[in-house]
């Protein structure tokens, strides 16, 4: 993909295959930026990704805290519902969600893109498993000092859960950044499109055969999420295995 983004049309279709471009130029990148408003796509993706992922993490932390540290009636039943939600394909709820968003007048809006996907069963499950491994004595001491539940969560539980938060955050960011089907349904104005939808617009604008420009656009979409992945990769394994062994 990266090499093709620097190739001219003749180089891409050459036989036998030409692996390296004759020269490194940004012509395809300039053409991609000129064909569609990549600046708007990037801003929309950043807003929807980090707002959506941030709220997912907060909701997951608070739900998992309630399931582990609060004497909530039927909390095992509620946790079973969370597990069941992991088994439900997201495609099943697309039509009800679209009907609700359309009735609220949220088509072509940020809230229409973000709100239906805020609940994260995966994040709640992972946080709960990790919280079960935390030392209860620390929270009991904080309670004796007069700390309420919110302070115990943000001042004690969250600092001890950094690897798990990083893992859930990475999964949420990648999922939000790469989301294609839902934004495609609720957005039809170029000014509100995210980067994956913008690639479709670029493909329709420049045609199926202009692969150099399309590969350049794909590189622009891929590089930011790769940077986030490499920045957090050291915490991923620790976060995903947290709570795997409890005593």
N, C-alpha and C positions, 0 to 999 in steps of 0.2 A: 504493500500500500504506500509506504513512504517513498520507495524508489519510483513507483508509477506516478506519484504526484509531481515529480520533476521531469517526467518524460513528455516528449511531444507525441502527437497522434501517430505519426509514422513509426516511432520507436516502440509504442505499445503493441502495435499490430505486426511488428516485424517477425519474419520467419527465416531462420531459427530465432528463438526468443532472445531478446537483448536484455540482459539483467541490469546493466548499469546505464544511466542516462548519459548522453554525450556531453551535456553541460548542466550545471546546477543553476537553475534560474527560478525566480518566483512567479513566472508568467501564469501558471495554473492557479496559484494562490490569489494573484491579483484578479484573474478572471472570476474565480469563485466569489471573492468579496464584492466584485462589481455586479455580479448577476443577481445576488440575493442579499438582503440586509443582515449579514452575519453578526453585526454589532448588536442588533435587537435580539436576534436569536440567543446570543451568548448571555445578554443581560437577563432575558426571560428564564433561561436554564439555570443561571446562578441563583436567581430569586426563588424559583420554585423548588430547586434542589435543596438549598441550605435552609430555607424556611420550613419546607416539608420535613426534611431529615431532622432538623432541630426539634420541631414539635413532636415528631415520632419518638425521639429519645426521651424527652421530658415525660410524655404520656406513658412510655414503657417503664421508666424509672418509678413513677408514682404508682402505677398499677402493680408492679412487682413488689414494691415496698408494702403496699396494702395487703397483698396476698401472703407475705411472709411475716411481717412484723405487727400487723393489726389483727385483732380478734374479730375478723369479719365473719358474720354468719354465712355458712355454706361456701366458704372460700375454696374448698376443694372442688366443689361443683363449678364455681366460676373459673377456676384454673382449667378444669376439663373443657369448658367452653372455649378457652383460649387455645388449647391443643386442637380442638375440633376445627377452629378457624384456620389452622395451618393446613387442614386437609381440603379446604374449599378453594377450588380454582378461581382466580380473580375474574376470569371471563364470565362466570356465572352471574356476578353482581353488576356487570357493566350496564345492562339495560335498566335495572331499577335506579342505579346511580345517575345515569344520563337523564332519566325522566325527572328525578328530583332536582338535579342541577338546572335543567331547562325550566322547570316550574318556578324556581327561585330567581330566574333571570341571570344565571351565572355563566352562561355560555360566553366564550371569549373574555374570560376574566381570570385573574390569578387564583382567586378562591375556588373557582370552578375546577381548576387543575389540581389544586393542593388538597382541599378539604376531604374529598371522598377517600383518599388513600392515607389518612393520618393514623389510623389504628394499625399498630404493628404487633401481631401475635408473635412473630419471631423474636422481636426485641423484648417483649414481656416475658416470654419463655426463657430466654437467655439470661435476662436480669434476675429472674426468680431463682434459677439454678445457681447463679453466682451468689446471690444474697444468702442462700441456705448455708454457704460455706464461710460466711463472715462471723467473727467472734461476737456472740451476743452480749458478752460482758461489757464491751465498749459502749454499746447502745444503752445497756442498763445503767452504767455509770453516768452517761449523758442525761438519762431520764432523771436520775437522782439529783443531778445538778440543775434541774428545772428546764432542760431542753425539750421543746415540743417536737412533734413528729416531723414538721417541715425542717426544723433546724437539724434534727438527727439525720434526715435524709441528705440535705445539701452540705452539712458541715462534716459529717462522719462517713455516711454510706458512699456518697459520690466520690470523695477522694480515694477510698479504698477500692473503687470499682473502675479505675481509669482504663485498664486493658479491655475490660468488657465493653465499656462505653465506646472505646475506639473501634472495637470490632463491629458493634451494632451500628455505630456512626458510618463506618465504611460501607457496610452492606446497604444501609439506607441511602447514602449518597449515590452509590453506583446504581441502585434501583431507580431512584428519582431521576438521575441524569440520563439514563438510558430508556426511560419510559417512553413508549411510542404510541401504543394503541389508544390509551385514554386521552392524551392531548390531541391526537388526530381526530377524535370524535367531538371534543368540546371546543376546538379552536379552528376557525376557518379564515381568520385575518392574519396576514403575514406579520403584522406588528406584534402579535401575541404568540407566535409560534416559538417552540423551543428548538434546540439544535437538531435532534433526530428528525423532527418534522421538517425543519429547514433543509435537511439533506434531500428529502423527497421533493421539495419545491425546487431545489437546485437541479435535481435529476430531470424533473419535468421541464425546467427552463432550458437547460443545455442539451437535453436529449440523451438517450440511452448510450450513445456511442462515444460521448466525450468523457472518457474514463479518466483522463489526466486531471481535469477540473474536479470531477466527482471524488477522486482519491484525495485531492488537496483539501476539499471540504471535509472529508472523513477524518483526515489527520487533525484538522482544527477541532473537530468534535472529540476526538479520542485523547489528545494530549493532556487536557486539564484533568481528566479522571485518572489517567495514568500517573500524573504527578501526585494526586491525592493518595492513590494506592501505594506508591513507593514511600511516601511520607509516613504512612501508618502501618506498613507491612510488618514491622517488628512487633507490634502489639496485637496483630491479628490472631496468631496462634494462641498466645496467652489468653486472649479474651474468649476465643471460641472453646477453649478447654477449661475455662474457669468453672468451678462447681462440678466438674466431672467426677471428682472423688470427694466425698463428704465423710466426716467421721463423727 
